[in-house]
Amino acid sequence: MGVFTLIGLAGADIFIGSYLLLAMGRLSSGAPLYYGLNLLGIGMALSSHLQDLNIASAIIQSFVFGISLLGLWRWRRERVIPERA
């Protein structure tokens, strides 16, 4: 088992853990921590494709990464706009 596979497995653990915390009500779906954990986990999981490419998995993970970036951007935008008013 290569280094990138181990990094990918650790990333999957982080991603699954954040989803578990969400399902248990310990984490809000709008919380920046949720998006941050998703970005970290999916980023690490994507690194496993440097060793063994699985195109379907890479596409799904890329979309989840992008959606998490969008969520963080929206959270930041909603937080900044009320302060300007």
ROSE-4610 file (N, C-alpha, C; in Angstrom, 1 decimal, always signed):
// ROSE-4610
residu = [M/M/M/G/G/G/V/V/V/F/F/F/T/T/T/L/L/L/I/I/I/G/G/G/L/L/L/A/A/A/G/G/G/A/A/A/D/D/D/I/I/I/F/F/F/I/I/I/G/G/G/S/S/S/Y/Y/Y/L/L/L/L/L/L/L/L/L/A/A/A/M/M/M/G/G/G/R/R/R/L/L/L/S/S/S/S/S/S/G/G/G/A/A/A/P/P/P/L/L/L/Y/Y/Y/Y/Y/Y/G/G/G/L/L/L/N/N/N/L/L/L/L/L/L/G/G/G/I/I/I/G/G/G/M/M/M/A/A/A/L/L/L/S/S/S/S/S/S/H/H/H/L/L/L/Q/Q/Q/D/D/D/L/L/L/N/N/N/I/I/I/A/A/A/S/S/S/A/A/A/I/I/I/I/I/I/Q/Q/Q/S/S/S/F/F/F/V/V/V/F/F/F/G/G/G/I/I/I/S/S/S/L/L/L/L/L/L/G/G/G/L/L/L/W/W/W/R/R/R/W/W/W/R/R/R/R/R/R/E/E/E/R/R/R/V/V/V/I/I/I/P/P/P/E/E/E/R/R/R/A/A/A]
num = [1/1/1/2/2/2/3/3/3/4/4/4/5/5/5/6/6/6/7/7/7/8/8/8/9/9/9/10/10/10/11/11/11/12/12/12/13/13/13/14/14/14/15/15/15/16/16/16/17/17/17/18/18/18/19/19/19/20/20/20/21/21/21/22/22/22/23/23/23/24/24/24/25/25/25/26/26/26/27/27/27/28/28/28/29/29/29/30/30/30/31/31/31/32/32/32/33/33/33/34/34/34/35/35/35/36/36/36/37/37/37/38/38/38/39/39/39/40/40/40/41/41/41/42/42/42/43/43/43/44/44/44/45/45/45/46/46/46/47/47/47/48/48/48/49/49/49/50/50/50/51/51/51/52/52/52/53/53/53/54/54/54/55/55/55/56/56/56/57/57/57/58/58/58/59/59/59/60/60/60/61/61/61/62/62/62/63/63/63/64/64/64/65/65/65/66/66/66/67/67/67/68/68/68/69/69/69/70/70/70/71/71/71/72/72/72/73/73/73/74/74/74/75/75/75/76/76/76/77/77/77/78/78/78/79/79/79/80/80/80/81/81/81/82/82/82/83/83/83/84/84/84/85/85/85]
x = [+0.9/+0.0/+0.9/+0.7/+1.5/+1.1/+2.0/+1.8/+0.5/+0.3/-0.9/-2.2/-2.1/-3.3/-3.6/-2.6/-2.8/-3.3/-2.8/-3.3/-4.8/-5.1/-6.5/-7.4/-6.9/-7.8/-8.0/-7.0/-7.1/-8.1/-8.0/-9.0/-10.4/-10.6/-11.9/-12.5/-11.6/-12.0/-12.5/-11.8/-12.2/-13.5/-13.7/-14.9/-16.1/-15.9/-17.0/-17.3/-16.2/-16.4/-17.2/-16.9/-17.7/-19.2/-19.4/-20.8/-21.5/-20.8/-21.3/-21.7/-20.8/-21.0/-22.3/-22.4/-23.6/-24.9/-24.8/-26.0/-26.4/-25.4/-25.6/-26.0/-26.1/-26.4/-25.3/-24.1/-23.0/-22.3/-22.7/-22.1/-23.2/-23.2/-24.3/-23.8/-24.8/-24.4/-23.9/-24.2/-23.8/-22.5/-22.0/-20.8/-19.5/-18.7/-17.4/-16.6/-16.7/-15.9/-16.3/-17.6/-18.1/-17.5/-17.5/-17.0/-15.4/-14.8/-13.4/-12.9/-13.7/-13.4/-13.6/-14.7/-14.9/-13.8/-13.4/-12.2/-11.0/-10.7/-9.5/-9.6/-10.7/-10.9/-10.9/-11.7/-11.7/-10.4/-9.7/-8.4/-7.4/-7.5/-6.6/-7.0/-8.3/-8.8/-8.4/-8.5/-8.1/-6.6/-5.8/-4.4/-4.1/-5.0/-4.8/-4.8/-5.5/-5.6/-4.2/-3.3/-2.0/-1.3/-1.7/-1.1/-1.9/-3.2/-4.1/-5.3/-5.4/-6.6/-7.8/-8.9/-10.2/-11.1/-11.3/-11.9/-13.2/-14.1/-15.4/-15.3/-14.5/-14.3/-13.7/-12.7/-12.1/-13.1/-14.0/-15.0/-15.9/-16.4/-17.3/-16.6/-15.4/-14.6/-14.3/-14.1/-13.9/-15.1/-16.3/-17.5/-17.8/-17.5/-17.7/-16.8/-15.5/-14.5/-15.1/-15.5/-16.1/-17.3/-18.2/-19.4/-19.0/-18.0/-17.5/-16.9/-16.2/-15.7/-16.8/-17.8/-19.0/-19.7/-19.8/-20.4/-19.6/-18.3/-17.5/-17.6/-17.6/-17.8/-19.1/-20.2/-21.5/-21.5/-20.9/-20.9/-20.1/-19.0/-18.2/-19.0/-19.6/-20.4/-21.5/-22.3/-23.4/-22.9/-21.7/-21.2/-20.7/-20.2/-19.6/-20.7/-21.7/-22.7/-23.4/-23.9/-24.7/-23.8/-22.5/-21.7/-21.6/-21.8/-21.7/-23.0/-24.1/-25.4/-25.5]
y = [-1.2/+0.0/+1.2/+2.1/+3.3/+4.4/+5.4/+6.6/+7.3/+7.5/+8.2/+7.5/+6.2/+5.4/+5.6/+5.6/+5.9/+7.3/+8.3/+9.6/+9.7/+9.0/+8.9/+8.3/+7.2/+6.5/+7.4/+8.1/+9.1/+10.2/+10.6/+11.6/+11.1/+9.9/+9.3/+9.2/+8.9/+8.9/+10.2/+11.3/+12.7/+13.0/+12.7/+13.0/+12.3/+11.0/+10.2/+10.7/+11.0/+11.5/+12.8/+13.7/+15.0/+14.7/+13.8/+13.4/+12.8/+12.0/+11.3/+12.4/+13.4/+14.4/+15.2/+15.4/+16.1/+15.3/+14.0/+13.2/+13.1/+13.2/+13.1/+14.4/+15.5/+16.8/+17.5/+17.0/+17.6/+18.7/+18.8/+19.8/+20.3/+21.6/+22.2/+22.1/+21.9/+21.8/+23.2/+24.2/+25.6/+26.0/+25.2/+25.6/+25.5/+26.5/+26.5/+25.3/+24.7/+23.6/+22.4/+22.2/+21.1/+21.2/+22.4/+22.6/+22.4/+22.9/+22.7/+21.2/+20.5/+19.0/+18.3/+18.7/+18.1/+18.4/+19.7/+20.1/+19.3/+19.2/+18.4/+17.0/+16.4/+14.9/+14.6/+15.4/+15.1/+15.4/+16.5/+16.8/+15.7/+15.1/+14.0/+12.8/+12.5/+11.4/+11.5/+12.7/+13.0/+12.7/+12.9/+12.6/+11.1/+10.3/+8.8/+8.5/+9.4/+9.2/+9.5/+10.1/+10.3/+8.9/+8.0/+6.6/+5.7/+5.6/+4.8/+5.5/+5.9/+6.8/+5.9/+6.4/+5.9/+7.1/+7.2/+8.4/+8.8/+7.8/+8.0/+8.6/+8.0/+8.5/+9.9/+10.1/+11.4/+12.5/+12.2/+13.2/+13.5/+12.5/+12.7/+13.5/+13.2/+13.9/+15.3/+15.6/+16.9/+17.8/+17.2/+18.0/+18.2/+17.3/+17.5/+18.6/+18.6/+19.6/+21.0/+21.1/+22.4/+22.8/+21.9/+22.3/+22.8/+22.2/+22.6/+24.0/+24.3/+25.6/+26.6/+26.2/+27.1/+27.4/+26.3/+26.5/+27.5/+27.3/+28.3/+29.7/+29.8/+31.2/+31.8/+31.0/+31.5/+31.9/+31.1/+31.3/+32.7/+32.8/+34.0/+35.3/+35.1/+36.2/+36.6/+35.7/+36.0/+36.6/+36.3/+36.9/+38.3/+38.6/+39.9/+40.9/+40.5/+41.5/+42.2/+41.5/+42.2/+43.2/+43.0/+44.0/+45.3/+45.3/+46.5/+47.3/+46.7/+47.4/+48.4]
z = [+0.0/+0.0/+0.0/-1.0/-1.1/-0.2/-0.1/+0.7/+0.3/-1.0/-1.4/-1.1/-1.1/-0.7/+0.8/+1.6/+3.1/+3.3/+2.6/+2.7/+2.3/+1.2/+0.7/+1.7/+2.4/+3.4/+4.6/+5.0/+6.1/+5.8/+4.5/+4.0/+4.0/+3.6/+3.7/+5.1/+6.0/+7.4/+7.9/+7.5/+7.9/+7.3/+6.0/+5.3/+5.9/+6.1/+6.7/+8.2/+8.9/+10.2/+10.3/+9.3/+9.3/+9.0/+8.1/+7.7/+8.9/+9.7/+10.9/+11.9/+12.1/+13.1/+12.7/+11.3/+10.8/+11.1/+10.8/+11.1/+12.5/+13.4/+14.9/+15.5/+14.7/+15.1/+15.9/+15.8/+16.5/+15.6/+14.4/+13.5/+12.6/+12.3/+11.4/+10.0/+9.1/+7.7/+7.1/+7.8/+7.4/+8.1/+8.9/+9.7/+8.8/+9.0/+8.2/+8.5/+9.8/+10.1/+9.3/+9.0/+8.2/+6.8/+6.2/+4.9/+4.9/+5.9/+6.1/+6.2/+7.0/+7.1/+5.8/+5.1/+3.7/+2.8/+2.8/+1.9/+2.2/+3.5/+3.9/+3.5/+3.9/+3.6/+2.2/+1.4/-0.1/-0.7/-0.3/-0.9/-0.6/+0.5/+0.8/+0.0/-0.1/-0.9/-2.3/-2.8/-4.2/-4.5/-3.5/-3.6/-3.9/-3.5/-3.8/-5.2/-6.0/-7.5/-8.2/-7.5/-8.0/-8.2/-7.4/-7.5/-8.4/-8.1/-8.9/-9.3/-10.5/-11.0/-11.1/-10.5/-10.6/-11.1/-12.3/-12.9/-12.3/-12.1/-11.6/-10.2/-9.3/-8.0/-8.0/-8.9/-8.9/-9.3/-10.2/-10.7/-9.5/-8.8/-7.6/-6.6/-6.3/-5.2/-5.6/-6.9/-7.4/-7.2/-7.5/-7.3/-5.9/-5.0/-3.6/-3.1/-3.6/-3.2/-3.7/-4.9/-5.4/-4.6/-4.3/-3.5/-2.1/-1.5/-0.2/-0.3/-1.4/-1.6/-1.7/-2.5/-2.6/-1.3/-0.5/+0.8/+1.7/+1.7/+2.5/+2.0/+0.6/+0.0/+0.4/+0.4/+0.8/+2.3/+3.1/+4.5/+4.8/+4.1/+4.3/+3.8/+2.6/+2.1/+3.0/+3.5/+4.4/+5.7/+6.1/+7.3/+7.1/+6.0/+5.7/+5.3/+4.6/+4.1/+5.2/+6.2/+7.3/+8.0/+8.1/+8.8/+8.0/+6.7/+5.9/+6.0/+6.3/+6.4/+7.5]
